Every structure is written in C-alpha cells, then in structure tokens.
Amino acid sequence: MIENKVVQTMLNRKSTRKYKEEMPGDEIIETIVSAGQQAPFASQLCSLLLSRKRDENPYKAPLFFILCVDSHKWELIMAKRNWKMVADDLLLMVFGFQDAALMAENMVIAAESFGLGSCFLGGVPFESEKIIEKFHLPPRVFPMVGLAMGYPAENHPPRPRYPMEFVLFEDRYPNFDEDIIEKSMRVMDDGYLEQDYYCRLKAKIPLKDKEETYNYDTYSWTEHISRKWGQNLFPDTLLEQFKRCGFNLCAGQRDKK
Ligand SMILES: Cc1cc2nc3c(=O)[nH]c(=O)nc-3n(C[C@H](O)[C@H](O)[C@H](O)COP(=O)(O)O)c2cc1C
C-alpha cells in the first residue's frame, strides 16, 4: 500500500471513548470545523452544534458536536429570493444526511491530524426533544449524529475491516461463496476479540428471546451487529423524531406539503 501522511492518519484512526480533560483551543476547533466545511456538498444542508460542557458530554469528551440536517437556513435564503421550499422532505433528508456525513468525516480526519480522537454517537436522532430544547433549534433542523472529540486518554490499534474482496466489486456484483463470507466474518471477529473490544466496553447486547451462549471470549462483532439488527432494539419513533423537527417523511403526508 502506498502511504503518505494523510493516508497514515486515516489508517491509524480509531474511535476514542476515553478523553483527557484538556480543552482543545479555539484555533484548533475552528480549523477542524473549516476542514469539515470544505467537504464536498450537495447544498450545505447541514449545521453543527457544539457543547463544551464536558460533564454533560458523552464519554466526558471536552467537545461534543451534533451534526444536523438543516433545511431552515436554506428556507431563509430561498425566501430572500422569493422561492418556497417544495422539495420532498425525504429527498432533503437524503441529501442533508450526505452533506452532514461528509462534513463529519472531514472533521474527524482533521482532528486526528492534530492528535485529537473522536467517536460518533448514533443515538442522537432519538434525543431530538432534548436537543431542540437545549440548543433552541428552530423547526426544520434534524440532529443526525453526535461526534465526541478531545485528546485521547487511551490508545488502541485500529479496528479491523472486511477484506477488500468483500467490499470492492469491479464491473459486476459477485455471488458470494461460503469461503469469502466466513473469511470476512473471521477477520472482523478475530480482530475485535484480539483487542478485547466488547469485554472492555462491557457492550454485550442482551438476547430478547434466546438463551445466552456467548461469553466475552467468544462474543464479537458479527454476533453484536446481528443482535443489533436482528432484534428491533431501537425505539420505533424515528418518524416521530423527524416530525418533531418539522420534517414529514410519511409517504401520503408528504404530498400535502
Ligand atoms: C453513525 C455511527 C454511529 C455510531 N454510534 C456509536 C455509539 O453510539 N457509541 C459508540 O461508542 N460508538 C459509536 N460509533 C462508533 C463505532 O462503534 C465505530 O466506528 C466502529 O466500531 C468501528 O471502530 P473504529 O471507529 O474504532 O474503527 C458509531 C459510528 C458511526 C459511524
């Protein structure tokens, strides 16, 4: 593999869940945000919230960003040009998610380059009520994902990824044979087990209707993610969360806009 400083930074990145108390300086924060803003965008359909209240932040991180899909700002600009937003909310959400996700990852890599670690928090969309209140969000702003950041107080090797043959398909999507599926599972499971990842985090997802047969010597990534997507663990309120933020993603309802 060819390496340079940027690629090394990307390949060494890992999620950080323990942070030093030290608060990154304003200049560093602004540089990270500028790098985030310079990501490609469809329409800059996003905004960034920041909390420096370490005690309230996930993993007591000195910085906690929330990446939001933001149609509100665009609607203000369009009003100035005598336009009204009529685009479907689902379409706005898809483009907004892409804009916000690209911005977020640019921030992560910029942060890494300054020696800061970070960790995404995927539960944020379910906390819209609290976030609206805390940050005084206007309607048409949806909190998409959280991003904790700060100087790391832990150092792990990077986490494994699927082998490239399970990811990159040139010209034609393959019919997977058993070997490549099993190899991909093994690479991921062995890699997480080597780091005692779930044991350290005490992150075993309980089984709802089955007897537990795994311990932390055997419980790894493919079992964890299977339990996550095989058990309906998330609250069934995502459409309500969008609605609370002023986005209507229900098919028939969108036509009424
Ligand atoms: C959208 C998204 C949501 C995530 N949510 C959480 C979370 O709620 N809590 C957490 O500790 N890590 C979370 N993560 C971090 C992943 O667990 C982590 O990226 C993954 O295990 C790969 O490990 P690595 O980032 O160290 O390479 C999230 C990552 C993404 C991209």
The ligand as a MOL file (V3000), in Angstrom:
LIG
                    3D

  0  0  0     0  0            999 V3000
M  V30 BEGIN CTAB
M  V30 COUNTS 31 33 0 0 0
M  V30 BEGIN ATOM
M  V30 1 C -23.1370 6.5500 12.5770 0
M  V30 2 C -22.3000 5.9740 13.6940 0
M  V30 3 C -22.8380 5.8010 14.9500 0
M  V30 4 C -22.0480 5.3320 15.9970 0
M  V30 5 N -22.5990 5.2580 17.2540 0
M  V30 6 C -21.8020 4.9120 18.2900 0
M  V30 7 C -22.3220 4.9630 19.6300 0
M  V30 8 O -23.4800 5.2930 19.8690 0
M  V30 9 N -21.4820 4.6620 20.6530 0
M  V30 10 C -20.1650 4.3200 20.4280 0
M  V30 11 O -19.4400 4.0670 21.3950 0
M  V30 12 N -19.6470 4.2330 19.1750 0
M  V30 13 C -20.4280 4.5440 18.0980 0
M  V30 14 N -19.9230 4.5240 16.8290 0
M  V30 15 C -18.5150 4.1220 16.5940 0
M  V30 16 C -18.4420 2.7270 16.0100 0
M  V30 17 O -18.7320 1.7780 17.0080 0
M  V30 18 C -17.0270 2.5280 15.4360 0
M  V30 19 O -16.7770 3.4880 14.4510 0
M  V30 20 C -16.8610 1.1080 14.8580 0
M  V30 21 O -16.9110 0.1350 15.8890 0
M  V30 22 C -15.5260 0.9640 14.1370 0
M  V30 23 O -14.4780 1.2200 15.0580 0
M  V30 24 P -13.3930 2.3520 14.7930 0
M  V30 25 O -14.1440 3.6650 14.5950 0
M  V30 26 O -12.5540 2.3830 16.0470 0
M  V30 27 O -12.6420 1.9650 13.5710 0
M  V30 28 C -20.6950 4.9730 15.7630 0
M  V30 29 C -20.1540 5.1330 14.4870 0
M  V30 30 C -20.9410 5.6450 13.4610 0
M  V30 31 C -20.3070 5.8620 12.1010 0
M  V30 END ATOM
M  V30 BEGIN BOND
M  V30 1 1 1 2
M  V30 2 1 2 3
M  V30 3 2 2 30
M  V30 4 2 3 4
M  V30 5 1 4 5
M  V30 6 1 4 28
M  V30 7 2 5 6
M  V30 8 1 6 7
M  V30 9 1 6 13
M  V30 10 2 7 8
M  V30 11 1 7 9
M  V30 12 1 9 10
M  V30 13 2 10 11
M  V30 14 1 10 12
M  V30 15 2 12 13
M  V30 16 1 13 14
M  V30 17 1 14 15
M  V30 18 1 14 28
M  V30 19 1 15 16
M  V30 20 1 16 17
M  V30 21 1 16 18
M  V30 22 1 18 19
M  V30 23 1 18 20
M  V30 24 1 20 21
M  V30 25 1 20 22
M  V30 26 1 22 23
M  V30 27 1 23 24
M  V30 28 2 24 25
M  V30 29 1 24 26
M  V30 30 1 24 27
M  V30 31 2 28 29
M  V30 32 1 29 30
M  V30 33 1 30 31
M  V30 END BOND
M  V30 END CTAB
M  END
